[in-house]
Amino acid sequence: MNARSAAAGGPDISIVIPAYNEARRLPATLEAVTAWLDGSALGARAELVVVDDGSADATAQVITQAATAHSRVRAVVRPDNRGKGAAVREGVRQAAGRVVVFFDADLPYPLDTIDEAWRRLEAGAQVVLGARDLSGAQGLQQYSPLRKAATRAFNLLVEQALDLGIPDTQCGFKAFTAEVARPLFEALTIERFGFDVELLFLARRWDLRLERVPVRMAHGGDSSVRVVRDSLQMARDVLHIRARARRGAYPTREVAIQTP
């Protein structure tokens, strides 16, 4: 794997979970992830970095209690709500593993997706994306008609504006070698839901080796996405990315990624 080695005795893999007002669902998620790691070959050297994004409920207490009860759990509590992108970026900053994975607090995808991402990264990929549109995937069909229509329109806008060639930019499962995760997230300027597109725009711009894997949505669940308002903001984010790119405001790969 072309990744910066973790410190001696440090984790091989860091799992980052952003959480905002997730006090109700988060305990079951943390129990499921820690139990899976306990039974996984990856679990021996894995850490779980859980980031509270300035929640108004008891999410911070849930996270800190989990960190007290489980040595592999690290709690990161942010004082204010900045958005999912900001929370994941902070989690990546805190992560010590040579592989970084992030997914949502409602645990929408089976945990064995982590195994597949690990295999792809071990084989030379630098970025692995969950994809709900590939053969064998299940997920987009569980959304409401309004959410499906908004997703299709957003994907079309992304492709027309940025030409990424990635039909599903918003899947909530992504994995990276730490070598590229840290500079990618440090280069982000978008802190809310549109951060995924900026992340993938940079990955394409830097010509990183990117692979997509089909994912099965475990359940529909409730979503923090407010379709109309968030879709409009994400459309503005896409245009923001295009404008910054045209100004040459993003760092080049050579500048961003310093090879030891």
LINKA-V818181 format. One record per helix or strand. SS is the DSSP state (A for helix, B for strand). FROM is the first residue (numbers start at 1). LEN is the number of residues. Records with the same first field share a line. If there is no record, write none. Layout:
BEGIN
SS: FROM-LEN ; FROM-LEN
END
This chain:
BEGIN
B: 13-7 ; 46-8 ; 73-6 ; 99-6 ; 109-1 ; 127-5 ; 138-1 ; 174-4 ; 210-5 ; 216-2
A: 23-16 ; 41-5 ; 59-11 ; 84-11 ; 112-11 ; 140-3 ; 145-18 ; 178-9 ; 195-11 ; 227-21 ; 253-4
END
